[in-house]
């Protein structure tokens, strides 16, 4: 029985899956657009949107003369590059200040030749 078993396992062990998701999210925010399989994109989409929400919350607090250390540390615990964390807080989050959600878009691009896996483009909406 699959009681209380949530999330996508992606045919990987826990450590491998966590590392994969962290790397995919880091590259998504670095390049603002990545091409990956549909299963992987669906697995990281909600996590990536949550990181944008944390960055937005940190920016709102900073404007009110409060420090955004807590949100920055939460995001830095997931992303693997401090430069990408800075980019998320300084460039990406202010762009979505008026948006209530839906920061990412998934577009199908066809099947991969090697194994027939459905490939998609995961990108940030309103990217540069």
DANOR-V519296 format. One record per helix or strand of 2 or more residues. SS is the DSSP state (hx for helix, st for strand). FROM is the first residue (numbers start at 1). LEN is the number of residues. If there is no record, write none. Layout:
SS_FROM_LEN / SS_FROM_LEN
This chain:
hx_14_18 / st_33_5 / hx_38_26 / hx_69_8 / hx_82_14 / st_104_8 / st_118_7
